[in-house]
Amino acid sequence: MTNLALSAEALLASLMAQAEGRGVDLVTLRALAEESSQAGARRALASLGLDDERARRDMDELRELLSAWRDAKRTAWRAVVSWLVRIALAALLIGIAVRLRLTDLIS
């Protein structure tokens, strides 16, 4: 644990002792809830391996990668739709040509 985490843990312990010693007023209760939630968040990040100085850069890189994936997926879907429209239009033109008996002009 870092010094910041230890001092946060010490502050949380102090708040708990204060609340236990003289009863809990609203300010102490709010401070206790805030410090305990921050301590829990730090533990959760540490368990995910995101508690070091590289974590911010890693998260930024993951966001960029996810954004690139979404862009690629969107582009792929547009290409698929574009090709389906082209195939449908080609089939329609072939159907019109057959209906008008324009196939005789080809042979």
MMTF fields as JSON, N, C-alpha, C and O atoms, coordinates in Angstrom:
{
  "mmtfVersion": "1.0.0",
  "mmtfProducer": "UNKNOWN",
  "numBonds": 427,
  "numAtoms": 428,
  "numGroups": 107,
  "numChains": 1,
  "numModels": 1,
  "chainsPerModel": [1],
  "groupsPerChain": [107],
  "chainIdList": ["A"],
  "bondAtomList": [4, 2, 8, 6, 12, 10, 16, 14, 20, 18, 24, 22, 28, 26, 32, 30, 36, 34, 40, 38, 44, 42, 48, 46, 52, 50, 56, 54, 60, 58, 64, 62, 68, 66, 72, 70, 76, 74, 80, 78, 84, 82, 88, 86, 92, 90, 96, 94, 100, 98, 104, 102, 108, 106, 112, 110, 116, 114, 120, 118, 124, 122, 128, 126, 132, 130, 136, 134, 140, 138, 144, 142, 148, 146, 152, 150, 156, 154, 160, 158, 164, 162, 168, 166, 172, 170, 176, 174, 180, 178, 184, 182, 188, 186, 192, 190, 196, 194, 200, 198, 204, 202, 208, 206, 212, 210, 216, 214, 220, 218, 224, 222, 228, 226, 232, 230, 236, 234, 240, 238, 244, 242, 248, 246, 252, 250, 256, 254, 260, 258, 264, 262, 268, 266, 272, 270, 276, 274, 280, 278, 284, 282, 288, 286, 292, 290, 296, 294, 300, 298, 304, 302, 308, 306, 312, 310, 316, 314, 320, 318, 324, 322, 328, 326, 332, 330, 336, 334, 340, 338, 344, 342, 348, 346, 352, 350, 356, 354, 360, 358, 364, 362, 368, 366, 372, 370, 376, 374, 380, 378, 384, 382, 388, 386, 392, 390, 396, 394, 400, 398, 404, 402, 408, 406, 412, 410, 416, 414, 420, 418, 424, 422],
  "bondOrderList": [1, 1, 1, 1, 1, 1, 1, 1, 1, 1, 1, 1, 1, 1, 1, 1, 1, 1, 1, 1, 1, 1, 1, 1, 1, 1, 1, 1, 1, 1, 1, 1, 1, 1, 1, 1, 1, 1, 1, 1, 1, 1, 1, 1, 1, 1, 1, 1, 1, 1, 1, 1, 1, 1, 1, 1, 1, 1, 1, 1, 1, 1, 1, 1, 1, 1, 1, 1, 1, 1, 1, 1, 1, 1, 1, 1, 1, 1, 1, 1, 1, 1, 1, 1, 1, 1, 1, 1, 1, 1, 1, 1, 1, 1, 1, 1, 1, 1, 1, 1, 1, 1, 1, 1, 1, 1],
  "groupList": [{"groupName": "MET", "atomNameList": ["N", "CA", "C", "O"], "elementList": ["N", "C", "C", "O"], "formalChargeList": [0, 0, 0, 0], "bondAtomList": [1, 0, 2, 1, 3, 2], "bondOrderList": [1, 1, 2], "singleLetterCode": "M", "chemCompType": "L-PEPTIDE LINKING"}, {"groupName": "THR", "atomNameList": ["N", "CA", "C", "O"], "elementList": ["N", "C", "C", "O"], "formalChargeList": [0, 0, 0, 0], "bondAtomList": [1, 0, 2, 1, 3, 2], "bondOrderList": [1, 1, 2], "singleLetterCode": "T", "chemCompType": "L-PEPTIDE LINKING"}, {"groupName": "ASN", "atomNameList": ["N", "CA", "C", "O"], "elementList": ["N", "C", "C", "O"], "formalChargeList": [0, 0, 0, 0], "bondAtomList": [1, 0, 2, 1, 3, 2], "bondOrderList": [1, 1, 2], "singleLetterCode": "N", "chemCompType": "L-PEPTIDE LINKING"}, {"groupName": "LEU", "atomNameList": ["N", "CA", "C", "O"], "elementList": ["N", "C", "C", "O"], "formalChargeList": [0, 0, 0, 0], "bondAtomList": [1, 0, 2, 1, 3, 2], "bondOrderList": [1, 1, 2], "singleLetterCode": "L", "chemCompType": "L-PEPTIDE LINKING"}, {"groupName": "ALA", "atomNameList": ["N", "CA", "C", "O"], "elementList": ["N", "C", "C", "O"], "formalChargeList": [0, 0, 0, 0], "bondAtomList": [1, 0, 2, 1, 3, 2], "bondOrderList": [1, 1, 2], "singleLetterCode": "A", "chemCompType": "L-PEPTIDE LINKING"}, {"groupName": "SER", "atomNameList": ["N", "CA", "C", "O"], "elementList": ["N", "C", "C", "O"], "formalChargeList": [0, 0, 0, 0], "bondAtomList": [1, 0, 2, 1, 3, 2], "bondOrderList": [1, 1, 2], "singleLetterCode": "S", "chemCompType": "L-PEPTIDE LINKING"}, {"groupName": "GLU", "atomNameList": ["N", "CA", "C", "O"], "elementList": ["N", "C", "C", "O"], "formalChargeList": [0, 0, 0, 0], "bondAtomList": [1, 0, 2, 1, 3, 2], "bondOrderList": [1, 1, 2], "singleLetterCode": "E", "chemCompType": "L-PEPTIDE LINKING"}, {"groupName": "GLN", "atomNameList": ["N", "CA", "C", "O"], "elementList": ["N", "C", "C", "O"], "formalChargeList": [0, 0, 0, 0], "bondAtomList": [1, 0, 2, 1, 3, 2], "bondOrderList": [1, 1, 2], "singleLetterCode": "Q", "chemCompType": "L-PEPTIDE LINKING"}, {"groupName": "GLY", "atomNameList": ["N", "CA", "C", "O"], "elementList": ["N", "C", "C", "O"], "formalChargeList": [0, 0, 0, 0], "bondAtomList": [1, 0, 2, 1, 3, 2], "bondOrderList": [1, 1, 2], "singleLetterCode": "G", "chemCompType": "PEPTIDE LINKING"}, {"groupName": "ARG", "atomNameList": ["N", "CA", "C", "O"], "elementList": ["N", "C", "C", "O"], "formalChargeList": [0, 0, 0, 0], "bondAtomList": [1, 0, 2, 1, 3, 2], "bondOrderList": [1, 1, 2], "singleLetterCode": "R", "chemCompType": "L-PEPTIDE LINKING"}, {"groupName": "VAL", "atomNameList": ["N", "CA", "C", "O"], "elementList": ["N", "C", "C", "O"], "formalChargeList": [0, 0, 0, 0], "bondAtomList": [1, 0, 2, 1, 3, 2], "bondOrderList": [1, 1, 2], "singleLetterCode": "V", "chemCompType": "L-PEPTIDE LINKING"}, {"groupName": "ASP", "atomNameList": ["N", "CA", "C", "O"], "elementList": ["N", "C", "C", "O"], "formalChargeList": [0, 0, 0, 0], "bondAtomList": [1, 0, 2, 1, 3, 2], "bondOrderList": [1, 1, 2], "singleLetterCode": "D", "chemCompType": "L-PEPTIDE LINKING"}, {"groupName": "TRP", "atomNameList": ["N", "CA", "C", "O"], "elementList": ["N", "C", "C", "O"], "formalChargeList": [0, 0, 0, 0], "bondAtomList": [1, 0, 2, 1, 3, 2], "bondOrderList": [1, 1, 2], "singleLetterCode": "W", "chemCompType": "L-PEPTIDE LINKING"}, {"groupName": "LYS", "atomNameList": ["N", "CA", "C", "O"], "elementList": ["N", "C", "C", "O"], "formalChargeList": [0, 0, 0, 0], "bondAtomList": [1, 0, 2, 1, 3, 2], "bondOrderList": [1, 1, 2], "singleLetterCode": "K", "chemCompType": "L-PEPTIDE LINKING"}, {"groupName": "ILE", "atomNameList": ["N", "CA", "C", "O"], "elementList": ["N", "C", "C", "O"], "formalChargeList": [0, 0, 0, 0], "bondAtomList": [1, 0, 2, 1, 3, 2], "bondOrderList": [1, 1, 2], "singleLetterCode": "I", "chemCompType": "L-PEPTIDE LINKING"}],
  "groupTypeList": [0, 1, 2, 3, 4, 3, 5, 4, 6, 4, 3, 3, 4, 5, 3, 0, 4, 7, 4, 6, 8, 9, 8, 10, 11, 3, 10, 1, 3, 9, 4, 3, 4, 6, 6, 5, 5, 7, 4, 8, 4, 9, 9, 4, 3, 4, 5, 3, 8, 3, 11, 11, 6, 9, 4, 9, 9, 11, 0, 11, 6, 3, 9, 6, 3, 3, 5, 4, 12, 9, 11, 4, 13, 9, 1, 4, 12, 9, 4, 10, 10, 5, 12, 3, 10, 9, 14, 4, 3, 4, 4, 3, 3, 14, 8, 14, 4, 10, 9, 3, 9, 3, 1, 11, 3, 14, 5],
  "groupIdList": [1, 2, 3, 4, 5, 6, 7, 8, 9, 10, 11, 12, 13, 14, 15, 16, 17, 18, 19, 20, 21, 22, 23, 24, 25, 26, 27, 28, 29, 30, 31, 32, 33, 34, 35, 36, 37, 38, 39, 40, 41, 42, 43, 44, 45, 46, 47, 48, 49, 50, 51, 52, 53, 54, 55, 56, 57, 58, 59, 60, 61, 62, 63, 64, 65, 66, 67, 68, 69, 70, 71, 72, 73, 74, 75, 76, 77, 78, 79, 80, 81, 82, 83, 84, 85, 86, 87, 88, 89, 90, 91, 92, 93, 94, 95, 96, 97, 98, 99, 100, 101, 102, 103, 104, 105, 106, 107],
  "secStructList": [7, 7, 2, 2, 2, 2, 2, 2, 2, 2, 2, 2, 2, 2, 2, 2, 2, 2, 2, 2, 2, 2, 7, 7, 7, 2, 2, 2, 2, 2, 2, 2, 2, 2, 2, 2, 2, 2, 2, 2, 2, 2, 2, 2, 2, 2, 2, 6, 6, 7, 7, 1, 6, 6, 2, 2, 2, 2, 2, 2, 2, 2, 2, 2, 2, 2, 2, 2, 2, 2, 2, 2, 2, 2, 2, 2, 2, 2, 2, 2, 2, 2, 2, 2, 2, 2, 2, 2, 2, 2, 2, 2, 2, 2, 2, 2, 2, 2, 2, 6, 6, 4, 4, 4, 4, 6, 7],
  "xCoordList": [0.83, 0.0, 0.871, 1.985, 0.365, 1.111, 0.857, -0.009, 1.626, 1.439, 0.051, -0.559, -0.446, -1.787, -2.839, -3.773, -2.694, -3.654, -3.57, -4.593, -2.345, -2.197, -2.797, -3.448, -2.587, -3.152, -4.675, -5.366, -5.195, -6.648, -7.209, -8.263, -6.503, -6.934, -6.885, -7.777, -5.837, -5.715, -6.833, -7.39, -7.163, -8.251, -9.574, -10.391, -9.783, -11.006, -11.09, -12.15, -9.99, -9.975, -10.245, -10.946, -9.687, -9.911, -11.38, -11.952, -11.976, -13.399, -14.277, -15.256, -13.923, -14.706, -14.592, -15.581, -13.39, -13.199, -13.959, -14.544, -13.948, -14.671, -16.17, -16.85, -16.679, -18.104, -18.494, -19.567, -17.624, -17.903, -17.812, -18.575, -16.888, -16.635, -17.688, -18.016, -18.229, -19.159, -20.51, -21.25, -20.825, -22.078, -21.833, -20.805, -22.731, -22.511, -23.367, -24.594, -22.711, -23.446, -23.42, -22.703, -24.183, -24.35, -23.03, -22.73, -22.252, -20.985, -20.022, -19.369, -19.935, -19.045, -19.52, -18.712, -20.819, -21.361, -21.069, -20.702, -21.232, -20.939, -19.458, -19.093, -18.602, -17.16, -16.779, -15.941, -17.377, -17.106, -17.525, -16.787, -18.7, -19.175, -18.278, -17.973, -17.856, -17.004, -15.64, -15.158, -15.028, -13.709, -13.764, -12.859, -14.817, -14.907, -15.161, -14.646, -15.94, -16.174, -14.901, -14.626, -14.122, -12.858, -11.869, -11.149, -11.837, -10.95, -11.375, -10.526, -12.675, -13.17, -12.839, -12.484, -12.958, -12.62, -11.132, -10.762, -10.285, -8.848, -8.542, -7.709, -9.212, -8.996, -9.464, -8.812, -10.602, -11.109, -10.141, -9.866, -9.627, -8.658, -7.374, -6.781, -6.954, -5.747, -5.955, -5.04, -7.148, -7.4, -7.436, -7.2, -7.733, -7.718, -6.352, -6.15, -5.417, -4.09, -4.039, -3.157, -4.964, -5.035, -4.701, -5.28, -3.766, -3.447, -2.069, -1.563, -1.456, -0.131, -0.186, -1.256, 0.981, 1.023, 0.75, 0.445, 0.852, 0.581, -0.897, -1.3, -1.7, -3.113, -3.857, -4.664, -3.594, -4.293, -3.969, -4.856, -2.68, -2.268, -2.887, -3.321, -2.925, -3.532, -5.008, -5.496, -5.719, -7.148, -7.365, -8.295, -6.495, -6.605, -6.38, -7.086, -5.384, -5.121, -6.283, -6.639, -6.872, -8.035, -9.219, -9.943, -9.409, -10.494, -10.251, -11.177, -8.994, -8.669, -8.905, -9.436, -8.51, -8.696, -10.185, -10.604, -10.963, -12.402, -13.041, -13.93, -12.595, -13.106, -12.759, -13.595, -11.538, -11.134, -11.957, -12.349, -12.218, -13.044, -14.448, -15.002, -15.017, -16.367, -16.388, -17.327, -15.353, -15.273, -15.157, -15.808, -14.323, -14.15, -15.452, -15.811, -16.155, -17.424, -18.461, -19.193, -18.507, -19.448, -19.126, -20.031, -17.848, -17.429, -17.76, -18.196, -17.56, -17.87, -19.362, -19.754, -20.197, -21.645, -22.068, -22.922, -21.463, -21.791, -21.413, -22.152, -20.268, -19.837, -20.804, -21.167, -21.223, -22.168, -23.487, -24.029, -23.996, -25.259, -25.103, -25.994, -23.97, -23.72, -23.717, -24.316, -23.039, -23.01, -24.385, -24.752, -25.144, -26.493, -27.389, -28.184, -27.268, -28.053, -27.638, -28.492, -26.333, -25.853, -26.364, -26.783, -26.327, -26.818, -28.316, -28.787, -29.062, -30.514, -30.814, -31.717, -30.072, -30.282, -29.904, -30.588, -28.832, -28.438, -29.513, -29.856, -30.045, -31.112, -32.351, -33.02, -32.645, -33.799, -33.6, -34.524, -32.424, -32.145, -32.213, -32.727, -31.698, -31.774, -33.231, -33.641, -34.014, -35.443, -36.173, -37.015, -35.864, -36.501, -36.086, -36.91, -34.822, -34.34, -35.023, -35.393, -35.196, -35.872, -37.34, -37.891, -37.962, -39.393, -39.636, -40.643, -38.733, -38.871, -38.27, -38.221, -37.826, -37.231, -36.044, -35.871, -35.249, -34.058, -32.903, -31.817, -33.121, -32.089, -31.809, -30.741, -32.772, -32.57, -31.482, -30.819, -31.295, -30.274, -28.868, -27.914, -28.744, -27.427, -26.949, -25.764, -27.825, -27.39, -27.358, -27.008],
  "yCoordList": [-1.185, 0.0, 1.244, 1.233, 2.306, 3.547, 4.328, 3.97, 5.41, 6.263, 6.888, 7.059, 7.23, 7.821, 6.828, 7.205, 5.564, 4.547, 4.324, 4.149, 4.329, 4.152, 5.325, 5.125, 6.547, 7.694, 7.7, 8.126, 7.23, 7.138, 6.094, 6.297, 4.98, 3.942, 4.476, 4.198, 5.242, 5.816, 6.823, 6.871, 7.63, 8.586, 7.866, 8.285, 6.795, 6.016, 5.412, 5.434, 4.879, 4.318, 5.396, 5.16, 6.579, 7.699, 8.119, 8.375, 8.187, 8.551, 7.512, 7.852, 6.243, 5.188, 5.278, 5.097, 5.557, 5.689, 6.901, 6.852, 7.982, 9.194, 8.929, 9.352, 8.233, 7.93, 7.005, 7.147, 6.074, 5.126, 5.796, 5.463, 6.733, 7.354, 8.345, 8.402, 9.127, 10.174, 10.13, 11.114, 9.04, 8.985, 9.546, 10.177, 9.327, 9.712, 10.925, 10.867, 12.029, 13.158, 13.065, 12.231, 13.898, 13.803, 14.04, 13.346, 15.005, 15.311, 14.134, 13.771, 13.547, 12.403, 11.211, 10.488, 11.015, 9.901, 10.076, 9.117, 11.294, 11.553, 11.365, 10.771, 11.87, 11.709, 10.238, 9.794, 9.49, 8.063, 7.337, 6.495, 7.664, 7.024, 7.391, 6.532, 8.638, 9.066, 8.387, 7.878, 8.378, 7.765, 6.259, 5.686, 5.617, 4.166, 3.84, 2.84, 4.656, 4.387, 4.615, 3.87, 5.633, 5.86, 4.728, 4.3, 4.251, 3.121, 1.881, 1.136, 1.654, 0.51, 0.638, -0.342, 1.847, 2.072, 1.826, 1.232, 2.273, 2.027, 0.533, 0.053, -0.203, -1.656, -2.335, -3.257, -1.878, -2.464, -2.207, -3.109, -0.988, -0.685, -1.488, -1.948, -1.653, -2.441, -3.898, -4.535, -4.431, -5.827, -6.025, -7.129, -4.946, -5.009, -4.664, -4.736, -4.288, -3.905, -2.5, -2.186, -1.648, -0.282, 0.754, 1.84, 0.418, 1.338, 1.964, 2.559, 1.834, 2.416, 3.617, 3.997, 4.209, 5.416, 5.132, 6.058, 3.88, 3.526, 3.292, 3.169, 3.231, 2.873, 3.864, 3.457, 5.146, 6.156, 5.976, 6.035, 5.753, 5.554, 4.272, 4.24, 3.218, 1.961, 2.144, 1.633, 2.871, 3.102, 3.94, 3.689, 4.942, 5.747, 4.896, 5.044, 3.995, 3.11, 2.154, 1.883, 1.646, 0.761, 1.5, 0.946, 2.746, 3.544, 3.779, 3.693, 4.078, 4.268, 2.985, 3.021, 1.85, 0.571, 0.259, -0.22, 0.529, 0.299, 1.218, 0.799, 2.46, 3.399, 2.94, 3.018, 2.464, 1.957, 0.727, 0.577, -0.151, -1.337, -0.928, -1.491, 0.041, 0.499, 1.122, 0.903, 1.904, 2.497, 1.42, 1.5, 0.411, -0.677, -1.451, -1.818, -1.695, -2.419, -1.62, -2.171, -0.31, 0.554, 0.572, 0.508, 0.66, 0.67, -0.651, -0.664, -1.753, -3.069, -3.199, -3.706, -2.749, -2.825, -1.956, -2.349, -0.772, 0.091, -0.582, -0.495, -1.251, -1.949, -3.08, -3.263, -3.838, -4.944, -4.406, -4.959, -3.352, -2.765, -2.234, -2.399, -1.598, -1.073, -2.185, -2.044, -3.297, -4.412, -5.057, -5.463, -5.154, -5.719, -4.846, -5.367, -3.55, -2.635, -2.796, -2.826, -2.9, -3.085, -4.389, -4.431, -5.454, -6.75, -6.677, -7.211, -6.019, -5.891, -5.078, -5.425, -4.009, -3.202, -3.979, -3.88, -4.746, -5.567, -6.608, -6.832, -7.244, -8.236, -7.568, -8.141, -6.37, -5.639, -5.331, -5.506, -4.88, -4.59, -5.853, -5.826, -6.95, -8.223, -8.641, -9.106, -8.476, -8.816, -7.962, -8.468, -6.68, -5.796, -6.204, -6.218, -6.534, -6.946, -8.229, -8.355, -9.183, -10.429, -10.158, -10.723, -9.309, -8.992, -8.297, -8.55, -7.442, -6.731, -7.512, -7.023, -8.707, -9.604, -8.951, -9.067, -8.273, -7.652, -8.637, -8.286, -9.857, -10.873, -11.301, -11.833, -11.064, -11.398, -10.526, -10.948, -9.328, -8.42, -8.916, -8.603, -9.682, -10.148, -11.281, -11.332, -12.19, -13.344, -13.095, -13.989],
  "zCoordList": [0.0, 0.0, 0.0, 0.524, -0.584, -0.619, 0.654, 1.453, 0.839, 2.017, 2.027, 3.083, 0.824, 0.734, 1.21, 1.918, 0.825, 1.248, 2.745, 3.407, 3.29, 4.733, 5.493, 6.519, 5.007, 5.699, 5.586, 6.512, 4.458, 4.306, 5.26, 5.863, 5.396, 6.334, 7.77, 8.572, 8.085, 9.428, 9.685, 10.782, 8.668, 8.804, 9.014, 9.834, 8.283, 8.433, 9.829, 10.453, 10.314, 11.671, 12.709, 13.693, 12.485, 13.407, 13.415, 14.474, 12.242, 12.157, 12.833, 13.498, 12.66, 13.297, 14.816, 15.527, 15.314, 16.757, 17.283, 18.365, 16.521, 16.913, 16.96, 17.894, 15.961, 15.922, 17.074, 17.661, 17.385, 18.453, 19.819, 20.726, 19.97, 21.266, 21.704, 22.889, 20.789, 21.218, 20.52, 20.537, 19.929, 19.184, 17.795, 17.547, 16.93, 15.543, 15.208, 15.279, 14.841, 14.304, 12.781, 12.23, 12.102, 10.656, 9.916, 8.944, 10.365, 9.691, 9.798, 8.82, 10.973, 11.17, 10.342, 9.76, 10.296, 9.522, 8.03, 7.351, 7.524, 6.11, 5.816, 4.801, 6.703, 6.509, 6.547, 5.762, 7.438, 7.551, 6.272, 5.761, 5.766, 4.532, 3.348, 2.521, 3.257, 2.154, 2.208, 1.196, 3.363, 3.491, 3.268, 2.661, 3.755, 3.547, 2.083, 1.582, 1.388, -0.033, -0.841, -1.782, -0.485, -1.185, -0.915, -1.816, 0.317, 0.639, -0.134, -0.624, -0.248, -1.018, -2.494, -3.149, -3.011, -4.42, -4.665, -5.678, -3.754, -3.889, -3.855, -4.622, -2.969, -2.904, -4.183, -4.675, -4.727, -5.965, -7.122, -7.914, -7.22, -8.273, -8.096, -9.072, -6.854, -6.586, -6.98, -7.503, -6.734, -7.095, -8.607, -9.097, -9.352, -10.812, -11.393, -12.606, -10.522, -10.992, -11.55, -12.349, -11.146, -11.667, -10.603, -10.584, -9.718, -8.624, -8.756, -7.804, -9.936, -10.111, -11.053, -11.529, -11.316, -12.143, -13.615, -14.366, -14.045, -15.44, -15.707, -16.863, -14.677, -14.83, -15.725, -16.56, -15.558, -16.36, -17.836, -18.687, -18.137, -19.53, -20.092, -21.243, -19.276, -19.713, -20.033, -21.041, -19.179, -19.418, -20.68, -21.446, -20.892, -22.114, -23.354, -24.351, -23.291, -24.421, -24.659, -25.806, -23.59, -23.745, -24.363, -25.191, -23.957, -24.553, -26.042, -26.849, -26.405, -27.822, -28.607, -29.717, -28.033, -28.693, -28.87, -29.924, -27.849, -27.939, -28.972, -29.713, -29.023, -30.019, -31.432, -32.332, -31.629, -32.943, -33.327, -34.484, -32.357, -32.62, -33.049, -33.993, -32.361, -32.716, -34.103, -34.868, -34.435, -35.769, -36.843, -37.885, -36.584, -37.556, -37.739, -38.858, -36.634, -36.711, -37.506, -38.327, -37.244, -37.962, -39.458, -40.291, -39.794, -41.191, -41.869, -43.02, -41.176, -41.743, -42.019, -43.071, -41.089, -41.299, -42.486, -43.28, -42.596, -43.744, -45.056, -46.037, -45.076, -46.292, -46.627, -47.789, -45.614, -45.842, -46.393, -47.35, -45.808, -46.272, -47.693, -48.526, -47.962, -49.303, -50.347, -51.413, -50.037, -50.971, -51.133, -52.236, -50.05, -50.16, -51.038, -51.82, -50.918, -51.766, -53.223, -54.108, -53.483, -54.858, -55.456, -56.613, -54.658, -55.144, -55.425, -56.429, -54.54, -54.757, -56.013, -56.774, -56.232, -57.443, -58.694, -59.713, -58.63, -59.783, -60.086, -61.247, -59.037, -59.231, -59.828, -60.688, -59.372, -59.906, -61.388, -62.182, -61.764, -63.18, -64.033, -65.151, -63.508, -64.249, -64.399, -65.463, -63.333, -63.406, -64.427, -65.17, -64.471, -65.47, -66.876, -67.79, -67.051, -68.378, -68.829, -69.996, -67.914, -68.268, -68.581, -69.526, -67.802, -67.99, -69.334, -69.995, -69.724, -70.998, -72.171, -73.299, -71.889, -72.885, -73.594, -74.807, -72.802, -73.339, -73.409, -73.872, -72.956, -72.999, -74.453, -74.756, -75.332, -76.732, -77.356, -78.304, -76.84, -77.379, -77.057, -77.769, -75.994, -75.571, -76.463, -76.793, -76.864, -77.642, -79.105, -79.876]
}
